[in-house]
């Protein structure tokens, strides 16, 4: 599966632009660095996630990031051409002939569907199994979106908590100029860190998971329809007509050309 590095590039560009904005006349980058503020925002907001989510959901962060970093664009034309060829083989040699094709399939959902067909599972059972797989995937992705959106909500909140801490320190040390300045820095920088963490990283990641999982589900629906078509014994031409409804007009033309080239 190809990688999609656009999210990483976006975060890096965003950070660079922020650093550029911070390098104003008479301002040092170190003025924007405060370890206590970072700990309050990042560690504090993550601690809130530990309260909100189960350990299994916390451990799933890696799988959510895999969705973000994966190129979810799939070649529908190549897939439909493959399905038409499989249907031709099934009609000519029988459903059991598809067993030899299973090992060459990279897609787990398609492989599972074809294996169920080869095993002679009833269509109603195949539908129930595949629909359960789709529902489970959707639920997992919804939890991923919720996870990062919740983190994006907690980060600015802890930024405000850090601001209140800084203001309390500031008011308690009005006579000590050094502590006064330190309190002001913590008060302002935690709010900045919370806003950056939420709006540059966490909320955009939630949107990317939602976008990419939506693309995956669109393709899975195409696979689901294809599996049912093969199980029902539809003709290659009928399968082409049904599956081409998932294509743009320009893609339909390319599909016709691909099928002609494979004859």
Buried (B, 14 or more C-beta within 10 A) or exposed (E): EEEBEEBEEBBEEBEEEBEEEBEEEEEEEEEBEBEBBBBBBBEBBBEBBEEBBEEEBEEBBEEBBEBBBBEBEBEBBEBBBBBBBBBBBBBEEEBEBBEEBBEEBEBEBBBBBBBBBBEEBEEEEBBEEBEEBBEEBBEBBEBBBBBBBBBBBBBBBBBEBBBEBBBEBBEEBEEEEEBBEBBBBBBBBBBBBBBBBBBBBBBBBBBBBBBBBEBBBEBBEBBBBBBBBBBEEBEBEEBBEBBBEBBEEEBBEBBEEBBEEEE
